[in-house]
Amino acid sequence: MNVWIESHSGFVLDVVMEDTEFYQQIQDALIRQVQQLRQRPRIILVTKPELAQVLHPVTDLLHIGIAVMPYLPTVAEVRQGLTEFMKNK
Amino acid sequence: MASFESRGELNAEDLAVIKTLGLKFRGKQRWPLFRLFEPGFPPWAVDGAQTRFLTAALEHAAVITQAFEDRPEKLIEQPGKVLVRVHQAMNRNARWVGQWRPAPQPPEGPPVPVPDTAFLKQLANQVTQGEGIVETDFFYMPAAVQRSRGNVRMGRA
């Protein structure tokens, strides 16, 4: 695994890994969050069917709902923030 | 991909090639631009082999364009099929013909990892049910990461 970091801010730009390893990281991130909060969310919303497929084995066992939505406002806000951040670099 | 752009869209190398070839272009959306588009990578200049392939593709596209100029609807009237140019060898002669073939399917993605079922069942019993709604996504960063000359990729967030 290779991690690319923006030299001034320390912002993680990229984590280069095999696709299966990338999928594993996504599943692990959800599991870690549930472990840390000791609480499962009611539902996880995603925009990509591919991401729903990756998360489904975990959400199914943890009894978390999952749904694919065409637009997610918070994700859109984060993407816009990243765009603005990179523009100023 | 080949497209016609304004001069400002071309870089110094593009302009140098045009100058070397003695070509002249004027006006907006009149300057030819050739770029390689690959998922995870920013648009990049085409190399020799890609240029030869693109040249052949444009030649065939011109043939199809002329053939269907008066009836473009014919190009989309067979759902699930695409018109493919096929090279046919006939004795000592060879020719290109058009054939309708099934549209290629996208390749299957990598397998989804199977989590530790016993561990997750145990975890499900240890945590409480919340009312939270979580939005999750992954996407390419709006920035390129320079690994080495000729090998630039987009970051993934």
gemmi code that builds the backbone of each chain (N, CA, C; Angstrom):
import gemmi

chains = {
    "A": [
        ("MET", (0.840, -1.192, 0.000), (0.000, 0.000, 0.000), (0.882, 1.252, 0.000)),
        ("ASN", (0.526, 2.234, -0.851), (1.246, 3.502, -0.878), (0.301, 4.631, -0.470)),
        ("VAL", (0.769, 5.494, 0.405), (-0.040, 6.637, 0.835), (0.596, 7.908, 0.288)),
        ("TRP", (-0.215, 8.714, -0.425), (0.280, 9.975, -0.979), (-0.233, 11.116, -0.109)),
        ("ILE", (0.699, 11.959, 0.343), (0.333, 13.034, 1.266), (0.762, 14.387, 0.706)),
        ("GLU", (-0.137, 15.347, 0.779), (0.167, 16.712, 0.338), (1.241, 17.284, 1.260)),
        ("SER", (2.352, 17.773, 0.669), (3.543, 18.056, 1.464), (3.366, 19.225, 2.438)),
        ("HIS", (2.502, 20.186, 2.103), (2.359, 21.357, 2.979), (1.356, 21.116, 4.108)),
        ("SER", (0.212, 20.554, 3.747), (-0.866, 20.427, 4.735), (-0.863, 19.095, 5.471)),
        ("GLY", (-0.212, 18.095, 4.890), (-0.264, 16.770, 5.478), (-1.541, 16.028, 5.116)),
        ("PHE", (-2.348, 16.643, 4.239), (-3.611, 16.037, 3.815), (-3.333, 14.768, 3.003)),
        ("VAL", (-4.021, 13.686, 3.354), (-3.834, 12.430, 2.609), (-4.511, 12.550, 1.250)),
        ("LEU", (-3.719, 12.531, 0.193), (-4.255, 12.680, -1.147), (-4.752, 11.357, -1.708)),
        ("ASP", (-4.035, 10.304, -1.399), (-4.405, 9.044, -2.030), (-3.791, 7.883, -1.266)),
        ("VAL", (-4.515, 6.802, -1.259), (-3.987, 5.549, -0.739), (-4.077, 4.549, -1.890)),
        ("VAL", (-2.919, 4.203, -2.416), (-2.899, 3.338, -3.597), (-2.868, 1.888, -3.157)),
        ("MET", (-3.868, 1.142, -3.579), (-3.920, -0.268, -3.191), (-4.719, -1.038, -4.231)),
        ("GLU", (-4.657, -2.331, -4.128), (-5.460, -3.174, -5.012), (-6.932, -2.931, -4.696)),
        ("ASP", (-7.785, -3.164, -5.715), (-9.208, -2.900, -5.518), (-9.794, -3.704, -4.366)),
        ("THR", (-9.402, -4.982, -4.257), (-9.936, -5.806, -3.176), (-9.495, -5.267, -1.821)),
        ("GLU", (-8.240, -4.818, -1.769), (-7.718, -4.228, -0.538), (-8.457, -2.934, -0.212)),
        ("PHE", (-8.784, -2.172, -1.245), (-9.538, -0.925, -1.097), (-10.922, -1.239, -0.535)),
        ("TYR", (-11.575, -2.253, -1.075), (-12.886, -2.668, -0.570), (-12.791, -3.074, 0.907)),
        ("GLN", (-11.730, -3.792, 1.227), (-11.542, -4.247, 2.600), (-11.427, -3.056, 3.548)),
        ("GLN", (-10.710, -2.022, 3.102), (-10.538, -0.822, 3.919), (-11.873, -0.132, 4.175)),
        ("ILE", (-12.735, -0.128, 3.158), (-14.048, 0.514, 3.309), (-14.882, -0.245, 4.337)),
        ("GLN", (-14.882, -1.561, 4.241), (-15.621, -2.369, 5.221), (-15.055, -2.156, 6.624)),
        ("ASP", (-13.731, -2.168, 6.724), (-13.088, -2.020, 8.038), (-13.398, -0.660, 8.656)),
        ("ALA", (-13.483, 0.391, 7.808), (-13.775, 1.733, 8.329), (-15.154, 1.757, 8.980)),
        ("LEU", (-16.109, 1.097, 8.374), (-17.457, 1.051, 8.951), (-17.447, 0.271, 10.268)),
        ("ILE", (-16.762, -0.859, 10.265), (-16.707, -1.684, 11.481), (-16.050, -0.904, 12.613)),
        ("ARG", (-14.953, -0.196, 12.306), (-14.252, 0.591, 13.331), (-15.163, 1.672, 13.910)),
        ("GLN", (-15.932, 2.317, 13.018), (-16.814, 3.385, 13.486), (-17.869, 2.832, 14.457)),
        ("VAL", (-18.445, 1.704, 14.110), (-19.460, 1.094, 14.975), (-18.826, 0.687, 16.305)),
        ("GLN", (-17.608, 0.153, 16.230), (-16.922, -0.244, 17.467), (-16.654, 0.963, 18.365)),
        ("GLN", (-16.179, 2.048, 17.755), (-15.823, 3.235, 18.539), (-17.051, 3.897, 19.154)),
        ("LEU", (-18.112, 3.999, 18.377), (-19.318, 4.669, 18.873), (-20.165, 3.743, 19.743)),
        ("ARG", (-19.890, 2.449, 19.633), (-20.683, 1.425, 20.323), (-22.165, 1.577, 19.984)),
        ("GLN", (-22.394, 2.014, 18.784), (-23.759, 2.234, 18.308), (-23.767, 2.094, 16.787)),
        ("ARG", (-24.784, 1.463, 16.243), (-24.861, 1.343, 14.788), (-25.822, 2.393, 14.245)),
        ("PRO", (-25.514, 2.975, 13.093), (-26.451, 3.934, 12.496), (-27.708, 3.203, 12.008)),
        ("ARG", (-28.777, 3.964, 11.845), (-30.006, 3.339, 11.364), (-29.859, 2.953, 9.897)),
        ("ILE", (-29.227, 3.847, 9.131), (-29.103, 3.591, 7.699), (-27.859, 4.270, 7.144)),
        ("ILE", (-27.273, 3.669, 6.117), (-26.145, 4.262, 5.410), (-26.609, 4.578, 3.998)),
        ("LEU", (-26.364, 5.804, 3.572), (-26.758, 6.227, 2.231), (-25.512, 6.337, 1.349)),
        ("VAL", (-25.598, 5.813, 0.160), (-24.482, 5.877, -0.791), (-25.029, 6.314, -2.146)),
        ("THR", (-24.130, 6.744, -3.023), (-24.570, 7.116, -4.371), (-24.218, 6.030, -5.387)),
        ("LYS", (-23.275, 5.173, -5.041), (-22.799, 4.187, -6.010), (-23.291, 2.780, -5.642)),
        ("PRO", (-23.967, 2.101, -6.559), (-24.365, 0.716, -6.298), (-23.173, -0.162, -5.933)),
        ("GLU", (-22.006, 0.133, -6.513), (-20.788, -0.627, -6.215), (-20.451, -0.536, -4.730)),
        ("LEU", (-20.603, 0.645, -4.164), (-20.292, 0.839, -2.750), (-21.316, 0.112, -1.866)),
        ("ALA", (-22.562, 0.113, -2.309), (-23.595, -0.613, -1.560), (-23.267, -2.110, -1.528)),
        ("GLN", (-22.785, -2.632, -2.653), (-22.413, -4.055, -2.710), (-21.257, -4.360, -1.757)),
        ("VAL", (-20.311, -3.437, -1.683), (-19.137, -3.646, -0.819), (-19.546, -3.629, 0.646)),
        ("LEU", (-20.447, -2.705, 1.001), (-20.828, -2.555, 2.403), (-21.880, -3.571, 2.849)),
        ("HIS", (-22.631, -4.091, 1.905), (-23.778, -4.943, 2.265), (-23.432, -6.127, 3.167)),
        ("PRO", (-22.331, -6.857, 2.927), (-22.028, -7.990, 3.826), (-21.876, -7.558, 5.276)),
        ("VAL", (-21.387, -6.329, 5.495), (-21.203, -5.832, 6.856), (-22.519, -5.287, 7.413)),
        ("THR", (-23.207, -4.458, 6.624), (-24.451, -3.857, 7.116), (-25.502, -4.928, 7.393)),
        ("ASP", (-25.476, -5.973, 6.591), (-26.455, -7.059, 6.771), (-26.277, -7.716, 8.142)),
        ("LEU", (-25.032, -8.001, 8.507), (-24.762, -8.679, 9.782), (-24.926, -7.750, 10.985)),
        ("LEU", (-24.724, -6.448, 10.752), (-24.857, -5.482, 11.859), (-26.266, -4.891, 11.922)),
        ("HIS", (-27.140, -5.349, 11.061), (-28.531, -4.877, 11.034), (-28.609, -3.370, 10.769)),
        ("ILE", (-27.860, -2.932, 9.788), (-27.876, -1.526, 9.371), (-28.504, -1.469, 7.979)),
        ("GLY", (-29.435, -0.539, 7.807), (-30.032, -0.382, 6.485), (-29.064, 0.278, 5.534)),
        ("ILE", (-29.226, 0.059, 4.247), (-28.369, 0.716, 3.257), (-29.219, 1.030, 2.034)),
        ("ALA", (-29.005, 2.214, 1.473), (-29.804, 2.625, 0.323), (-28.952, 3.443, -0.633)),
        ("VAL", (-29.221, 3.296, -1.906), (-28.521, 4.063, -2.940), (-29.376, 5.275, -3.293)),
        ("MET", (-28.778, 6.445, -3.190), (-29.486, 7.691, -3.484), (-28.793, 8.401, -4.646)),
        ("PRO", (-29.544, 9.118, -5.452), (-28.905, 9.820, -6.581), (-28.040, 10.996, -6.123)),
        ("TYR", (-28.355, 11.587, -4.968), (-27.621, 12.780, -4.520), (-27.549, 12.796, -2.998)),
        ("LEU", (-26.363, 13.071, -2.482), (-26.177, 13.168, -1.031), (-25.604, 14.547, -0.708)),
        ("PRO", (-26.366, 15.389, -0.018), (-25.940, 16.791, 0.177), (-24.637, 16.933, 0.953)),
        ("THR", (-24.435, 16.111, 1.995), (-23.207, 16.260, 2.790), (-21.984, 15.833, 1.970)),
        ("VAL", (-22.119, 14.751, 1.221), (-21.017, 14.308, 0.358), (-20.708, 15.389, -0.679)),
        ("ALA", (-21.749, 15.970, -1.246), (-21.541, 17.020, -2.250), (-20.801, 18.209, -1.627)),
        ("GLU", (-21.134, 18.522, -0.370), (-20.486, 19.633, 0.330), (-19.006, 19.328, 0.546)),
        ("VAL", (-18.710, 18.089, 0.928), (-17.310, 17.687, 1.142), (-16.529, 17.769, -0.166)),
        ("ARG", (-17.140, 17.285, -1.239), (-16.445, 17.327, -2.537), (-16.164, 18.769, -2.944)),
        ("GLN", (-17.155, 19.641, -2.716), (-16.969, 21.053, -3.058), (-15.852, 21.646, -2.213)),
        ("GLY", (-15.816, 21.267, -0.926), (-14.771, 21.754, -0.045), (-13.391, 21.302, -0.497)),
        ("LEU", (-13.280, 20.064, -0.933), (-11.994, 19.556, -1.430), (-11.563, 20.301, -2.688)),
        ("THR", (-12.537, 20.581, -3.558), (-12.219, 21.306, -4.790), (-11.665, 22.686, -4.453)),
        ("GLU", (-12.332, 23.365, -3.521), (-11.872, 24.700, -3.117), (-10.489, 24.614, -2.472)),
        ("PHE", (-10.297, 23.581, -1.640), (-9.024, 23.399, -0.947), (-7.887, 23.212, -1.963)),
        ("MET", (-8.110, 22.382, -2.967), (-7.055, 22.098, -3.943), (-6.811, 23.287, -4.873)),
        ("LYS", (-7.853, 24.088, -5.101), (-7.683, 25.279, -5.940), (-6.682, 26.241, -5.329)),
        ("ASN", (-6.679, 26.303, -4.015), (-5.822, 27.246, -3.308), (-4.414, 26.728, -3.087)),
        ("LYS", (-4.138, 25.526, -3.562), (-2.795, 24.953, -3.373), (-1.835, 25.497, -4.395)),
    ],
    "B": [
        ("MET", (-8.954, 10.456, -27.374), (-10.081, 11.186, -27.901), (-9.573, 12.363, -28.726)),
        ("ALA", (-10.245, 12.638, -29.807), (-9.907, 13.795, -30.626), (-11.031, 14.810, -30.481)),
        ("SER", (-10.683, 16.061, -30.308), (-11.714, 17.098, -30.209), (-11.153, 18.400, -30.776)),
        ("PHE", (-12.038, 19.313, -31.031), (-11.616, 20.634, -31.487), (-11.844, 21.624, -30.360)),
        ("GLU", (-10.779, 22.303, -29.972), (-10.839, 23.207, -28.831), (-10.305, 24.585, -29.211)),
        ("SER", (-10.393, 25.494, -28.261), (-9.800, 26.816, -28.458), (-8.288, 26.719, -28.210)),
        ("ARG", (-7.543, 27.656, -28.735), (-6.083, 27.593, -28.647), (-5.601, 27.462, -27.203)),
        ("GLY", (-6.280, 28.139, -26.293), (-5.867, 28.129, -24.899), (-5.919, 26.751, -24.249)),
        ("GLU", (-6.649, 25.833, -24.828), (-6.757, 24.484, -24.277), (-5.543, 23.623, -24.633)),
        ("LEU", (-4.767, 24.063, -25.646), (-3.605, 23.290, -26.071), (-2.389, 23.696, -25.245)),
        ("ASN", (-1.503, 22.729, -24.990), (-0.284, 23.068, -24.261), (0.868, 23.296, -25.246)),
        ("ALA", (2.029, 23.610, -24.702), (3.176, 23.969, -25.538), (3.559, 22.838, -26.491)),
        ("GLU", (3.460, 21.593, -26.015), (3.817, 20.462, -26.877), (2.839, 20.330, -28.033)),
        ("ASP", (1.545, 20.512, -27.772), (0.541, 20.455, -28.842), (0.853, 21.519, -29.907)),
        ("LEU", (1.125, 22.726, -29.450), (1.381, 23.835, -30.374), (2.666, 23.600, -31.166)),
        ("ALA", (3.655, 22.975, -30.512), (4.919, 22.697, -31.196), (4.705, 21.700, -32.336)),
        ("VAL", (3.873, 20.686, -32.091), (3.586, 19.690, -33.139), (2.902, 20.357, -34.324)),
        ("ILE", (1.930, 21.207, -34.028), (1.210, 21.907, -35.103), (2.167, 22.781, -35.908)),
        ("LYS", (3.076, 23.460, -35.199), (4.033, 24.330, -35.880), (4.989, 23.509, -36.746)),
        ("THR", (5.455, 22.388, -36.197), (6.379, 21.525, -36.942), (5.738, 21.006, -38.229)),
        ("LEU", (4.452, 20.694, -38.153), (3.741, 20.166, -39.319), (3.330, 21.267, -40.296)),
        ("GLY", (3.545, 22.530, -39.919), (3.211, 23.639, -40.804), (1.708, 23.862, -40.945)),
        ("LEU", (0.946, 23.444, -39.944), (-0.515, 23.614, -40.000), (-0.916, 24.933, -39.356)),
        ("LYS", (-2.034, 25.459, -39.813), (-2.532, 26.712, -39.245), (-4.012, 26.564, -38.904)),
        ("PHE", (-4.380, 27.055, -37.744), (-5.786, 27.029, -37.324), (-6.133, 28.392, -36.758)),
        ("ARG", (-7.392, 28.751, -36.890), (-7.845, 30.036, -36.357), (-9.227, 29.875, -35.736)),
        ("GLY", (-9.473, 30.622, -34.689), (-10.818, 30.692, -34.129), (-11.053, 29.724, -32.986)),
        ("LYS", (-12.197, 29.959, -32.307), (-12.563, 29.123, -31.165), (-13.044, 27.759, -31.646)),
        ("GLN", (-12.723, 26.744, -30.866), (-13.155, 25.370, -31.153), (-12.682, 24.899, -32.529)),
        ("ARG", (-11.524, 25.395, -32.967), (-10.991, 25.030, -34.283), (-9.658, 24.299, -34.185)),
        ("TRP", (-9.109, 24.209, -32.979), (-7.769, 23.639, -32.821), (-7.884, 22.166, -32.416)),
        ("PRO", (-7.258, 21.267, -33.174), (-7.366, 19.837, -32.839), (-6.586, 19.498, -31.564)),
        ("LEU", (-7.219, 18.711, -30.708), (-6.589, 18.295, -29.452), (-6.758, 16.784, -29.310)),
        ("PHE", (-5.670, 16.088, -29.022), (-5.695, 14.624, -28.897), (-5.262, 14.247, -27.489)),
        ("ARG", (-6.125, 13.524, -26.785), (-5.821, 13.178, -25.404), (-6.235, 11.742, -25.092)),
        ("LEU", (-5.459, 11.148, -24.203), (-5.794, 9.822, -23.677), (-6.592, 10.018, -22.385)),
        ("PHE", (-7.765, 9.389, -22.308), (-8.579, 9.453, -21.093), (-8.627, 8.056, -20.476)),
        ("GLU", (-8.163, 7.957, -19.233), (-8.210, 6.694, -18.501), (-8.750, 6.953, -17.105)),
        ("PRO", (-9.592, 6.048, -16.600), (-10.106, 6.244, -15.240), (-8.955, 6.355, -14.226)),
        ("GLY", (-9.005, 7.375, -13.400), (-7.984, 7.531, -12.373), (-6.778, 8.330, -12.808)),
        ("PHE", (-6.780, 8.784, -14.061), (-5.645, 9.550, -14.552), (-6.150, 10.829, -15.207)),
        ("PRO", (-5.392, 11.923, -15.099), (-5.806, 13.132, -15.803), (-5.600, 12.940, -17.306)),
        ("PRO", (-6.274, 13.720, -18.135), (-6.054, 13.628, -19.586), (-4.569, 13.765, -19.903)),
        ("TRP", (-4.093, 12.934, -20.828), (-2.659, 12.918, -21.101), (-2.413, 12.841, -22.601)),
        ("ALA", (-1.245, 13.308, -23.042), (-0.912, 13.285, -24.464), (-0.847, 11.840, -24.967)),
        ("VAL", (-1.259, 11.625, -26.209), (-1.218, 10.277, -26.773), (0.195, 9.967, -27.283)),
        ("ASP", (0.573, 8.684, -27.172), (1.900, 8.287, -27.671), (1.755, 7.773, -29.116)),
        ("GLY", (2.836, 7.253, -29.673), (2.844, 6.846, -31.080), (1.794, 5.792, -31.399)),
        ("ALA", (1.766, 4.718, -30.620), (0.818, 3.629, -30.886), (-0.616, 4.118, -30.735)),
        ("GLN", (-0.860, 4.944, -29.721), (-2.212, 5.466, -29.512), (-2.614, 6.397, -30.658)),
        ("THR", (-1.642, 7.146, -31.171), (-1.916, 8.045, -32.287), (-2.300, 7.250, -33.536)),
        ("ARG", (-1.579, 6.157, -33.775), (-1.899, 5.336, -34.960), (-3.289, 4.705, -34.812)),
        ("PHE", (-3.615, 4.245, -33.629), (-4.936, 3.652, -33.396), (-6.029, 4.711, -33.567)),
        ("LEU", (-5.786, 5.893, -33.016), (-6.778, 6.971, -33.120), (-6.955, 7.394, -34.575)),
        ("THR", (-5.863, 7.398, -35.330), (-5.952, 7.748, -36.750), (-6.867, 6.772, -37.483)),
        ("ALA", (-6.655, 5.470, -37.240), (-7.502, 4.453, -37.881), (-8.955, 4.610, -37.442)),
        ("ALA", (-9.158, 4.872, -36.156), (-10.530, 5.025, -35.642), (-11.220, 6.214, -36.295)),
        ("LEU", (-10.494, 7.309, -36.473), (-11.085, 8.495, -37.100), (-11.398, 8.244, -38.571)),
        ("GLU", (-10.534, 7.482, -39.244), (-10.795, 7.156, -40.654), (-12.087, 6.343, -40.779)),
        ("HIS", (-12.254, 5.372, -39.890), (-13.471, 4.562, -39.931), (-14.689, 5.369, -39.499)),
        ("ALA", (-14.495, 6.241, -38.544), (-15.602, 7.100, -38.107), (-16.074, 7.982, -39.260)),
        ("ALA", (-15.127, 8.441, -40.081), (-15.481, 9.270, -41.232), (-16.311, 8.469, -42.232)),
        ("VAL", (-15.935, 7.208, -42.438), (-16.684, 6.335, -43.362), (-18.124, 6.163, -42.866)),
        ("ILE", (-18.253, 5.857, -41.574), (-19.590, 5.643, -40.991), (-20.407, 6.933, -41.028)),
        ("THR", (-19.749, 8.039, -40.719), (-20.454, 9.333, -40.727), (-21.056, 9.623, -42.095)),
        ("GLN", (-20.265, 9.370, -43.130), (-20.768, 9.625, -44.487), (-21.890, 8.651, -44.846)),
        ("ALA", (-21.733, 7.394, -44.437), (-22.730, 6.371, -44.785), (-24.076, 6.633, -44.113)),
        ("PHE", (-24.034, 7.204, -42.917), (-25.281, 7.396, -42.151), (-25.672, 8.872, -42.042)),
        ("GLU", (-25.072, 9.690, -42.857), (-25.312, 11.134, -42.762), (-26.797, 11.474, -42.901)),
        ("ASP", (-27.484, 10.788, -43.821), (-28.894, 11.105, -44.074), (-29.846, 10.280, -43.222)),
        ("ARG", (-29.341, 9.348, -42.457), (-30.220, 8.480, -41.638), (-29.518, 8.095, -40.322)),
        ("PRO", (-29.135, 9.076, -39.539), (-28.384, 8.788, -38.299), (-29.173, 7.932, -37.307)),
        ("GLU", (-30.518, 7.964, -37.407), (-31.332, 7.156, -36.487), (-31.059, 5.667, -36.664)),
        ("LYS", (-30.560, 5.274, -37.817), (-30.264, 3.850, -38.062), (-29.146, 3.335, -37.153)),
        ("LEU", (-28.323, 4.245, -36.648), (-27.194, 3.838, -35.815), (-27.632, 3.398, -34.413)),
        ("ILE", (-28.841, 3.768, -34.015), (-29.283, 3.437, -32.648), (-30.571, 2.631, -32.652)),
        ("GLU", (-30.924, 2.049, -33.786), (-32.211, 1.352, -33.834), (-32.107, -0.124, -33.450)),
        ("GLN", (-30.909, -0.591, -33.119), (-30.767, -1.976, -32.658), (-30.266, -1.976, -31.215)),
        ("PRO", (-31.177, -1.941, -30.252), (-30.761, -1.886, -28.836), (-29.866, -3.067, -28.468)),
        ("GLY", (-28.825, -2.776, -27.727), (-27.928, -3.837, -27.272), (-26.888, -4.235, -28.292)),
        ("LYS", (-26.949, -3.628, -29.460), (-25.951, -3.957, -30.492), (-25.235, -2.687, -30.938)),
        ("VAL", (-24.008, -2.874, -31.394), (-23.225, -1.744, -31.897), (-22.675, -2.103, -33.268)),
        ("LEU", (-22.515, -1.075, -34.090), (-21.954, -1.280, -35.420), (-20.434, -1.332, -35.301)),
        ("VAL", (-19.863, -2.440, -35.759), (-18.417, -2.650, -35.635), (-17.802, -2.749, -37.023)),
        ("ARG", (-16.696, -2.090, -37.225), (-15.965, -2.231, -38.490), (-15.068, -3.462, -38.383)),
        ("VAL", (-15.220, -4.384, -39.333), (-14.510, -5.662, -39.280), (-13.650, -5.816, -40.534)),
        ("HIS", (-12.403, -6.228, -40.305), (-11.491, -6.430, -41.439), (-11.675, -7.835, -41.990)),
        ("GLN", (-11.999, -7.937, -43.273), (-12.214, -9.244, -43.888), (-11.176, -9.479, -44.980)),
        ("ALA", (-10.517, -10.614, -44.889), (-9.557, -10.987, -45.924), (-10.258, -11.909, -46.928)),
        ("MET", (-10.191, -11.571, -48.192), (-10.825, -12.384, -49.251), (-9.776, -12.671, -50.312)),
        ("ASN", (-9.313, -13.923, -50.304), (-8.216, -14.296, -51.202), (-7.065, -13.304, -51.019)),
        ("ARG", (-6.725, -12.601, -52.060), (-5.628, -11.642, -51.928), (-6.143, -10.231, -51.607)),
        ("ASN", (-7.439, -10.113, -51.615), (-8.003, -8.800, -51.329), (-8.462, -8.744, -49.875)),
        ("ALA", (-8.526, -7.567, -49.377), (-9.034, -7.375, -48.014), (-9.915, -6.130, -48.021)),
        ("ARG", (-10.899, -6.138, -47.173), (-11.773, -4.968, -47.098), (-12.347, -4.849, -45.694)),
        ("TRP", (-12.848, -3.682, -45.404), (-13.501, -3.409, -44.118), (-15.000, -3.415, -44.341)),
        ("VAL", (-15.721, -4.105, -43.502), (-17.182, -4.130, -43.599), (-17.771, -3.777, -42.230)),
        ("GLY", (-19.023, -3.347, -42.253), (-19.727, -3.046, -41.003), (-20.557, -4.241, -40.562)),
        ("GLN", (-20.465, -4.603, -39.303), (-21.266, -5.708, -38.754), (-21.901, -5.273, -37.436)),
        ("TRP", (-23.182, -5.644, -37.265), (-23.847, -5.350, -35.985), (-23.541, -6.478, -35.024)),
        ("ARG", (-22.935, -6.140, -33.914), (-22.541, -7.141, -32.916), (-23.064, -6.736, -31.540)),
        ("PRO", (-23.232, -7.725, -30.638), (-23.685, -7.387, -29.288), (-22.734, -6.396, -28.621)),
        ("ALA", (-23.308, -5.411, -27.960), (-22.484, -4.413, -27.264), (-21.650, -5.096, -26.180)),
        ("PRO", (-20.364, -4.767, -26.083), (-19.523, -5.386, -25.042), (-19.996, -4.999, -23.644)),
        ("GLN", (-19.922, -5.937, -22.744), (-20.318, -5.682, -21.359), (-19.113, -5.203, -20.559)),
        ("PRO", (-19.347, -4.331, -19.609), (-18.214, -3.895, -18.769), (-17.647, -5.071, -17.986)),
        ("PRO", (-16.346, -5.071, -17.765), (-15.741, -6.188, -17.027), (-16.259, -6.260, -15.592)),
        ("GLU", (-16.291, -7.462, -15.063), (-16.724, -7.626, -13.670), (-15.706, -7.001, -12.722)),
        ("GLY", (-16.188, -6.417, -11.672), (-15.301, -5.796, -10.702), (-14.643, -6.851, -9.828)),
        ("PRO", (-13.754, -6.415, -8.958), (-13.085, -7.364, -8.059), (-14.095, -7.950, -7.080)),
        ("PRO", (-13.805, -9.127, -6.518), (-14.742, -9.740, -5.574), (-14.864, -8.913, -4.300)),
        ("VAL", (-16.070, -8.902, -3.761), (-16.304, -8.193, -2.494), (-15.788, -9.071, -1.356)),
        ("PRO", (-14.953, -8.526, -0.468), (-14.419, -9.335, 0.646), (-15.538, -9.869, 1.540)),
        ("VAL", (-15.351, -11.074, 2.017), (-16.321, -11.673, 2.944), (-15.850, -11.389, 4.365)),
        ("PRO", (-16.633, -10.638, 5.144), (-16.192, -10.300, 6.503), (-16.283, -11.493, 7.454)),
        ("ASP", (-15.719, -11.302, 8.631), (-15.737, -12.327, 9.687), (-17.152, -12.372, 10.286)),
        ("THR", (-17.932, -13.348, 9.853), (-19.340, -13.422, 10.237), (-19.518, -13.527, 11.753)),
        ("ALA", (-18.762, -14.406, 12.393), (-18.907, -14.619, 13.837), (-18.605, -13.334, 14.607)),
        ("PHE", (-17.535, -12.655, 14.191), (-17.150, -11.410, 14.867), (-18.239, -10.351, 14.734)),
        ("LEU", (-18.792, -10.204, 13.520), (-19.803, -9.165, 13.306), (-21.115, -9.483, 14.025)),
        ("LYS", (-21.460, -10.764, 14.116), (-22.670, -11.133, 14.858), (-22.507, -10.788, 16.338)),
        ("GLN", (-21.298, -11.039, 16.846), (-21.002, -10.711, 18.243), (-21.052, -9.191, 18.443)),
        ("LEU", (-20.463, -8.453, 17.490), (-20.467, -6.991, 17.578), (-21.894, -6.446, 17.531)),
        ("ALA", (-22.724, -7.043, 16.690), (-24.117, -6.584, 16.569), (-24.843, -6.688, 17.902)),
        ("ASN", (-24.482, -7.666, 18.704), (-25.127, -7.845, 20.013), (-24.557, -6.913, 21.082)),
        ("GLN", (-23.379, -6.342, 20.801), (-22.704, -5.513, 21.806), (-23.020, -4.025, 21.649)),
        ("VAL", (-23.550, -3.619, 20.507), (-23.786, -2.187, 20.265), (-25.274, -1.892, 20.305)),
        ("THR", (-25.572, -0.608, 20.522), (-26.974, -0.204, 20.585), (-27.444, 0.261, 19.207)),
        ("GLN", (-28.741, 0.317, 19.076), (-29.324, 0.783, 17.816), (-29.434, 2.305, 17.851)),
        ("GLY", (-28.757, 2.978, 16.933), (-28.862, 4.426, 16.866), (-29.864, 4.867, 15.819)),
        ("GLU", (-30.074, 6.178, 15.762), (-30.992, 6.739, 14.769), (-30.238, 7.502, 13.690)),
        ("GLY", (-28.896, 7.386, 13.736), (-28.074, 8.156, 12.811), (-28.222, 7.733, 11.356)),
        ("ILE", (-28.064, 8.730, 10.496), (-28.031, 8.480, 9.049), (-26.636, 8.854, 8.568)),
        ("VAL", (-25.949, 7.928, 7.953), (-24.564, 8.152, 7.521), (-24.516, 8.242, 5.997)),
        ("GLU", (-23.860, 9.282, 5.496), (-23.631, 9.395, 4.061), (-22.202, 8.946, 3.776)),
        ("THR", (-22.032, 8.050, 2.842), (-20.712, 7.499, 2.528), (-20.490, 7.510, 1.021)),
        ("ASP", (-19.271, 7.814, 0.624), (-18.962, 7.803, -0.806), (-17.447, 7.747, -0.969)),
        ("PHE", (-17.004, 7.358, -2.141), (-15.604, 7.539, -2.512), (-15.557, 8.113, -3.910)),
        ("PHE", (-14.517, 8.900, -4.154), (-14.437, 9.613, -5.432), (-13.003, 10.082, -5.647)),
        ("TYR", (-12.722, 10.488, -6.847), (-11.384, 10.985, -7.153), (-11.225, 12.409, -6.634)),
        ("MET", (-10.049, 12.673, -6.084), (-9.734, 14.022, -5.646), (-9.616, 14.927, -6.869)),
        ("PRO", (-9.994, 16.180, -6.738), (-9.828, 17.119, -7.857), (-8.382, 17.597, -7.951)),
        ("ALA", (-7.455, 16.653, -7.977), (-6.027, 16.993, -8.023), (-5.258, 15.801, -8.569)),
        ("ALA", (-4.144, 16.088, -9.212), (-3.301, 15.023, -9.746), (-2.102, 14.819, -8.836)),
        ("VAL", (-1.653, 13.578, -8.743), (-0.473, 13.254, -7.956), (0.625, 12.850, -8.925)),
        ("GLN", (1.751, 13.542, -8.856), (2.846, 13.258, -9.778), (3.725, 12.167, -9.198)),
        ("ARG", (3.702, 11.005, -9.818), (4.556, 9.920, -9.341), (5.900, 9.989, -10.055)),
        ("SER", (5.863, 10.140, -11.350), (7.087, 10.338, -12.114), (6.651, 10.914, -13.453)),
        ("ARG", (7.599, 11.328, -14.255), (7.253, 11.926, -15.534), (6.480, 10.903, -16.379)),
        ("GLY", (5.360, 11.312, -16.898), (4.562, 10.422, -17.736), (3.697, 9.475, -16.943)),
        ("ASN", (3.676, 9.622, -15.638), (2.863, 8.717, -14.825), (2.187, 9.540, -13.725)),
        ("VAL", (1.135, 10.217, -14.118), (0.414, 11.079, -13.194), (-0.960, 10.473, -12.965)),
        ("ARG", (-1.394, 10.390, -11.745), (-2.704, 9.824, -11.489), (-3.506, 10.744, -10.579)),
        ("MET", (-4.822, 10.523, -10.579), (-5.697, 11.308, -9.727), (-5.762, 10.644, -8.356)),
        ("GLY", (-5.810, 11.464, -7.319), (-5.973, 10.916, -5.979), (-7.394, 10.417, -5.779)),
        ("ARG", (-7.576, 9.458, -4.890), (-8.909, 8.930, -4.611), (-9.231, 9.184, -3.144)),
        ("ALA", (-10.403, 9.780, -2.880), (-10.771, 10.127, -1.513), (-11.962, 9.301, -1.073)),
    ],
}
model = gemmi.Model(1)
for chain_id, residues in chains.items():
    chain = gemmi.Chain(chain_id)
    for i, (resn, *xyz) in enumerate(residues, 1):
        res = gemmi.Residue()
        res.name, res.seqid = resn, gemmi.SeqId(i, " ")
        for name, pos in zip(("N", "CA", "C"), xyz):
            atom = gemmi.Atom()
            atom.name, atom.element = name, gemmi.Element(name[0])
            atom.pos, atom.b_iso = gemmi.Position(*pos), 0.0
            res.add_atom(atom)
        chain.add_residue(res)
    model.add_chain(chain)
structure = gemmi.Structure()
structure.add_model(model)
structure.setup_entities()
